Amino acid sequence: MIEIDLKNVLIQHGSTQAKFSSESGVSLATISKICNDPNYQPSALVKSKIYNALNRLGYIDKDEWIQ
């Protein structure tokens, strides 16, 4: 997987961290850390939930993040 700039993806699609938290099943605190702390490294499970939600919502194409 490649890294996604989640903050910018959410902005581009008119979503909020709170809304995406609900849609992805990842806590708002974790979404906030991912968007605002460049040193934060989420677990593989959290990354998987985020990428699956981004794909399901049509924010990214699966081909964009699988190498």
OpenMM code with the backbone's topology and positions (N, CA, C; nanometers):
from openmm import Vec3, app, unit

residues = "MET ILE GLU ILE ASP LEU LYS ASN VAL LEU ILE GLN HIS GLY SER THR GLN ALA LYS PHE SER SER GLU SER GLY VAL SER LEU ALA THR ILE SER LYS ILE CYS ASN ASP PRO ASN TYR GLN PRO SER ALA LEU VAL LYS SER LYS ILE TYR ASN ALA LEU ASN ARG LEU GLY TYR ILE ASP LYS ASP GLU TRP ILE GLN".split()
positions = [
    Vec3(0.0831, -0.1186, 0.0000),
    Vec3(0.0000, 0.0000, 0.0000),
    Vec3(0.0875, 0.1248, 0.0000),
    Vec3(0.0410, 0.2254, -0.0667),
    Vec3(0.1096, 0.3536, -0.0602),
    Vec3(0.0438, 0.4381, 0.0477),
    Vec3(0.1133, 0.5400, 0.0922),
    Vec3(0.0569, 0.6272, 0.1942),
    Vec3(-0.0396, 0.7259, 0.1297),
    Vec3(-0.1480, 0.7532, 0.1967),
    Vec3(-0.2507, 0.8454, 0.1504),
    Vec3(-0.2518, 0.9653, 0.2451),
    Vec3(-0.2622, 1.0853, 0.1915),
    Vec3(-0.2762, 1.2057, 0.2732),
    Vec3(-0.4243, 1.2177, 0.3088),
    Vec3(-0.4614, 1.1547, 0.4190),
    Vec3(-0.6024, 1.1442, 0.4558),
    Vec3(-0.6675, 1.2807, 0.4728),
    Vec3(-0.5983, 1.3727, 0.5343),
    Vec3(-0.6555, 1.5057, 0.5565),
    Vec3(-0.6977, 1.5694, 0.4242),
    Vec3(-0.6103, 1.5653, 0.3249),
    Vec3(-0.6420, 1.6248, 0.1949),
    Vec3(-0.7504, 1.5474, 0.1198),
    Vec3(-0.7511, 1.4162, 0.1325),
    Vec3(-0.8555, 1.3363, 0.0675),
    Vec3(-0.9915, 1.3736, 0.1250),
    Vec3(-0.9999, 1.3869, 0.2566),
    Vec3(-1.1274, 1.4239, 0.3187),
    Vec3(-1.1716, 1.5628, 0.2741),
    Vec3(-1.0773, 1.6566, 0.2690),
    Vec3(-1.1095, 1.7932, 0.2241),
    Vec3(-1.1604, 1.7907, 0.0806),
    Vec3(-1.0918, 1.7187, -0.0067),
    Vec3(-1.1293, 1.7128, -0.1479),
    Vec3(-1.2700, 1.6573, -0.1681),
    Vec3(-1.3136, 1.5714, -0.0773),
    Vec3(-1.4439, 1.5070, -0.0920),
    Vec3(-1.5497, 1.5674, 0.0002),
    Vec3(-1.5154, 1.6787, 0.0624),
    Vec3(-1.6125, 1.7485, 0.1459),
    Vec3(-1.6543, 1.6721, 0.2699),
    Vec3(-1.5667, 1.5867, 0.3179),
    Vec3(-1.5982, 1.5082, 0.4371),
    Vec3(-1.5290, 1.5695, 0.5586),
    Vec3(-1.5737, 1.5288, 0.6752),
    Vec3(-1.5099, 1.5728, 0.7998),
    Vec3(-1.4451, 1.4532, 0.8671),
    Vec3(-1.3572, 1.4824, 0.9606),
    Vec3(-1.2950, 1.3737, 1.0361),
    Vec3(-1.4010, 1.2951, 1.1125),
    Vec3(-1.4973, 1.3651, 1.1708),
    Vec3(-1.6031, 1.2977, 1.2479),
    Vec3(-1.6872, 1.2063, 1.1587),
    Vec3(-1.7244, 1.2562, 1.0428),
    Vec3(-1.8051, 1.1754, 0.9503),
    Vec3(-1.7258, 1.0542, 0.9032),
    Vec3(-1.5993, 1.0747, 0.8675),
    Vec3(-1.5182, 0.9629, 0.8197),
    Vec3(-1.4923, 0.8628, 0.9313),
    Vec3(-1.4779, 0.9111, 1.0535),
    Vec3(-1.4607, 0.8217, 1.1673),
    Vec3(-1.5780, 0.7256, 1.1766),
    Vec3(-1.6973, 0.7794, 1.1657),
    Vec3(-1.8184, 0.6980, 1.1714),
    Vec3(-1.8250, 0.6004, 1.0548),
    Vec3(-1.7895, 0.6463, 0.9361),
    Vec3(-1.7968, 0.5625, 0.8157),
    Vec3(-1.6912, 0.4529, 0.8124),
    Vec3(-1.5773, 0.4779, 0.8766),
    Vec3(-1.4671, 0.3820, 0.8709),
    Vec3(-1.4599, 0.2889, 0.9909),
    Vec3(-1.5259, 0.3254, 1.0999),
    Vec3(-1.5165, 0.2438, 1.2211),
    Vec3(-1.3885, 0.2669, 1.2983),
    Vec3(-1.3208, 0.3779, 1.2693),
    Vec3(-1.1965, 0.4153, 1.3388),
    Vec3(-1.2300, 0.5342, 1.4272),
    Vec3(-1.1781, 0.5358, 1.5499),
    Vec3(-1.2140, 0.6418, 1.6436),
    Vec3(-1.1748, 0.7793, 1.5893),
    Vec3(-1.2503, 0.8795, 1.6306),
    Vec3(-1.2219, 1.0163, 1.5902),
    Vec3(-1.0828, 1.0590, 1.6365),
    Vec3(-1.0428, 1.0171, 1.7556),
    Vec3(-0.9094, 1.0516, 1.8060),
    Vec3(-0.8005, 0.9982, 1.7137),
    Vec3(-0.8186, 0.8764, 1.6656),
    Vec3(-0.7185, 0.8166, 1.5759),
    Vec3(-0.7190, 0.8863, 1.4404),
    Vec3(-0.8365, 0.9166, 1.3864),
    Vec3(-0.8436, 0.9890, 1.2591),
    Vec3(-0.7743, 1.1240, 1.2737),
    Vec3(-0.7984, 1.1927, 1.3839),
    Vec3(-0.7349, 1.3219, 1.4088),
    Vec3(-0.5829, 1.3095, 1.4145),
    Vec3(-0.5335, 1.2068, 1.4832),
    Vec3(-0.3879, 1.1853, 1.4900),
    Vec3(-0.3296, 1.1619, 1.3508),
    Vec3(-0.3978, 1.0810, 1.2715),
    Vec3(-0.3491, 1.0510, 1.1364),
    Vec3(-0.3433, 1.1785, 1.0526),
    Vec3(-0.4456, 1.2633, 1.0662),
    Vec3(-0.4528, 1.3855, 0.9862),
    Vec3(-0.3560, 1.4935, 1.0326),
    Vec3(-0.3227, 1.4953, 1.1606),
    Vec3(-0.2479, 1.6078, 1.2151),
    Vec3(-0.1083, 1.5782, 1.2683),
    Vec3(-0.0755, 1.4523, 1.2887),
    Vec3(0.0565, 1.4175, 1.3430),
    Vec3(0.1350, 1.3385, 1.2387),
    Vec3(0.2297, 1.4033, 1.1712),
    Vec3(0.3040, 1.3342, 1.0639),
    Vec3(0.3888, 1.2172, 1.1135),
    Vec3(0.4111, 1.2090, 1.2436),
    Vec3(0.4917, 1.0994, 1.2983),
    Vec3(0.4080, 0.9809, 1.3456),
    Vec3(0.2773, 0.9963, 1.3463),
    Vec3(0.1893, 0.8891, 1.3949),
    Vec3(0.1833, 0.7754, 1.2942),
    Vec3(0.2004, 0.6550, 1.3425),
    Vec3(0.1945, 0.5359, 1.2579),
    Vec3(0.0811, 0.4461, 1.3053),
    Vec3(-0.0332, 0.4474, 1.2361),
    Vec3(-0.1451, 0.3618, 1.2776),
    Vec3(-0.1127, 0.2141, 1.2551),
    Vec3(-0.1846, 0.1300, 1.3275),
    Vec3(-0.1662, -0.0146, 1.3138),
    Vec3(-0.2129, -0.0612, 1.1758),
    Vec3(-0.1738, -0.1815, 1.1420),
    Vec3(-0.2149, -0.2394, 1.0138),
    Vec3(-0.3674, -0.2527, 1.0072),
    Vec3(-0.4312, -0.2859, 1.1186),
    Vec3(-0.5766, -0.2982, 1.1213),
    Vec3(-0.6436, -0.1641, 1.0929),
    Vec3(-0.5940, -0.0583, 1.1545),
    Vec3(-0.6503, 0.0757, 1.1322),
    Vec3(-0.6292, 0.1175, 0.9870),
    Vec3(-0.5106, 0.0951, 0.9340),
    Vec3(-0.4846, 0.1281, 0.7934),
    Vec3(-0.5806, 0.0541, 0.7019),
    Vec3(-0.6040, -0.0719, 0.7309),
    Vec3(-0.6942, -0.1517, 0.6490),
    Vec3(-0.8361, -0.0946, 0.6534),
    Vec3(-0.8840, -0.0588, 0.7717),
    Vec3(-1.0185, 0.0004, 0.7843),
    Vec3(-1.0280, 0.1305, 0.7053),
    Vec3(-0.9238, 0.2116, 0.7135),
    Vec3(-0.9244, 0.3397, 0.6428),
    Vec3(-0.9239, 0.3193, 0.4920),
    Vec3(-0.8347, 0.2365, 0.4423),
    Vec3(-0.8279, 0.2124, 0.2976),
    Vec3(-0.9579, 0.1496, 0.2456),
    Vec3(-1.0158, 0.0581, 0.3218),
    Vec3(-1.1417, -0.0030, 0.2787),
    Vec3(-1.2533, 0.1005, 0.2728),
    Vec3(-1.2600, 0.1881, 0.3725),
    Vec3(-1.3635, 0.2927, 0.3723),
    Vec3(-1.3410, 0.3909, 0.2578),
    Vec3(-1.2163, 0.4310, 0.2350),
    Vec3(-1.1868, 0.5227, 0.1248),
    Vec3(-1.2291, 0.4628, -0.0086),
    Vec3(-1.2041, 0.3361, -0.0261),
    Vec3(-1.2422, 0.2678, -0.1495),
    Vec3(-1.3936, 0.2547, -0.1595),
    Vec3(-1.4589, 0.2116, -0.0527),
    Vec3(-1.6038, 0.1927, -0.0510),
    Vec3(-1.6783, 0.3239, -0.0791),
    Vec3(-1.6249, 0.4349, -0.0260),
    Vec3(-1.6877, 0.5656, -0.0438),
    Vec3(-1.6541, 0.6292, -0.1785),
    Vec3(-1.5629, 0.5659, -0.2519),
    Vec3(-1.5247, 0.6188, -0.3825),
    Vec3(-1.4250, 0.7331, -0.3747),
    Vec3(-1.3593, 0.7483, -0.2607),
    Vec3(-1.2603, 0.8554, -0.2440),
    Vec3(-1.1283, 0.8207, -0.3114),
    Vec3(-1.0991, 0.6920, -0.3203),
    Vec3(-0.9813, 0.6442, -0.3937),
    Vec3(-1.0209, 0.5173, -0.4677),
    Vec3(-0.9473, 0.4850, -0.5701),
    Vec3(-0.9645, 0.3614, -0.6446),
    Vec3(-0.8687, 0.2587, -0.5855),
    Vec3(-0.9128, 0.1377, -0.5717),
    Vec3(-0.8288, 0.0320, -0.5150),
    Vec3(-0.6946, 0.0246, -0.5859),
    Vec3(-0.6928, 0.0481, -0.7182),
    Vec3(-0.5689, 0.0406, -0.7949),
    Vec3(-0.4703, 0.1507, -0.7534),
    Vec3(-0.5194, 0.2572, -0.6904),
    Vec3(-0.4322, 0.3662, -0.6489),
    Vec3(-0.3443, 0.3289, -0.5303),
    Vec3(-0.3880, 0.2307, -0.4508),
    Vec3(-0.3124, 0.2034, -0.3296),
    Vec3(-0.2580, 0.0625, -0.3181),
    Vec3(-0.2792, -0.0203, -0.4170),
    Vec3(-0.2186, -0.1533, -0.4163),
    Vec3(-0.1085, -0.1556, -0.5203),
    Vec3(0.0101, -0.1877, -0.4747),
    Vec3(0.1251, -0.1900, -0.5662),
    Vec3(0.1510, -0.3306, -0.6140),
] * unit.nanometer
topology = app.Topology()
chain = topology.addChain("A")
for resn in residues:
    res = topology.addResidue(resn, chain)
    for name in ("N", "CA", "C"):
        topology.addAtom(name, app.Element.getBySymbol(name[0]), res)
